[in-house]
Amino acid sequence: MHKRKVPMRMCIGCKEMKPKRELVRVVHNKEGEVSLDLTGKKAGRGAYICADTSCLDKARKAHLIEKAFKRSIPQEVYDEMEKELSGDE
C-alpha cells in the first residue's frame, strides 16, 4: 500500500510543525477582512494557528498575524477569533 503524504503547516503562535488538519486557518480576503476558516475552504491568503487560545494569545502579543498578512488587525477581530476558538459563540 502506498502511504499518503500528510501536509504539514507551521503554527504562527507556537512555531511547531503540525499536520494541516490539526490547525485552524486564519484568512485575509480581498475585502481586507480577517477571520477564522474552520473549513479550510475560504478564498484568500491563509496562515495557520493551533486550535488553542494560548497560541492565539502568543500571536496576538507578538503581532504575528499582522506580520503574516502585512496589515494591522483591530482588537475586535482578535476577540472574535478567541470566541470562535473557545466555542463561546
C-alpha positions as CSV (number, residue, x, y, z in Angstrom):
1,M,0.0,0.0,0.0
2,H,1.1,3.5,-0.8
3,K,1.1,5.8,2.2
4,R,-0.3,9.3,1.6
5,K,1.9,12.3,2.4
6,V,0.4,14.3,5.3
7,P,0.7,18.1,4.6
8,M,2.5,19.9,7.4
9,R,2.0,23.5,8.4
10,M,3.6,25.7,11.0
11,C,1.5,27.3,13.7
12,I,2.3,31.1,13.8
13,G,1.8,31.1,17.6
14,C,4.0,28.3,18.9
15,K,6.1,27.8,15.7
16,E,5.5,24.0,15.8
17,M,5.1,22.0,12.6
18,K,1.8,20.0,12.8
19,P,-0.4,18.2,10.3
20,K,-2.6,20.6,8.4
21,R,-5.9,19.0,9.7
22,E,-4.9,19.8,13.4
23,L,-4.6,23.5,12.7
24,V,-7.1,26.3,12.1
25,R,-6.6,28.6,9.1
26,V,-6.8,32.4,9.5
27,V,-7.8,34.1,6.3
28,H,-7.3,37.5,4.9
29,N,-9.6,38.0,1.9
30,K,-9.7,40.6,-0.9
31,E,-12.1,42.8,1.0
32,G,-9.5,43.2,3.8
33,E,-11.4,41.1,6.3
34,V,-9.5,38.7,8.7
35,S,-11.4,35.7,10.0
36,L,-11.0,32.1,11.1
37,D,-11.6,29.5,8.4
38,L,-12.7,26.3,10.3
39,T,-13.5,24.5,7.0
40,G,-10.2,25.4,5.2
41,K,-12.0,26.4,2.0
42,K,-12.4,30.2,2.2
43,A,-10.7,32.2,-0.5
44,G,-7.8,34.4,0.4
45,R,-4.3,34.4,1.9
46,G,-4.0,32.0,4.8
47,A,-1.9,31.5,7.9
48,Y,-2.3,28.6,10.4
49,I,-2.7,28.5,14.1
50,C,-3.4,25.8,16.7
51,A,-7.0,25.4,17.8
52,D,-5.9,26.6,21.2
53,T,-6.4,30.1,22.7
54,S,-2.8,30.1,24.2
55,C,-1.3,30.1,20.7
56,L,-3.7,32.9,19.6
57,D,-2.6,34.9,22.7
58,K,1.1,34.4,21.7
59,A,0.3,35.5,18.1
60,R,-1.7,38.5,19.4
61,K,1.0,39.7,21.8
62,A,3.8,39.4,19.2
63,H,1.6,40.8,16.3
64,L,2.4,37.6,14.3
65,I,-0.9,37.5,12.4
66,E,-0.3,41.2,11.4
67,K,3.2,40.3,10.2
68,A,1.9,37.4,8.2
69,F,-0.7,39.5,6.4
70,K,1.4,42.7,6.4
71,R,-1.5,44.8,7.7
72,S,-2.9,46.0,11.1
73,I,-5.7,44.0,12.6
74,P,-8.2,45.6,15.1
75,Q,-8.6,44.1,18.6
76,E,-12.2,43.2,17.9
77,V,-11.1,40.7,15.2
78,Y,-8.8,39.0,17.8
79,D,-11.7,39.0,20.3
80,E,-14.0,37.3,17.7
81,M,-11.4,34.7,16.8
82,E,-10.8,33.9,20.5
83,K,-14.6,33.4,20.9
84,E,-14.7,31.1,18.0
85,L,-11.7,29.0,19.2
86,S,-13.1,28.7,22.7
87,G,-16.6,27.8,21.4
88,D,-18.4,30.7,23.2
89,E,-20.4,31.8,20.2
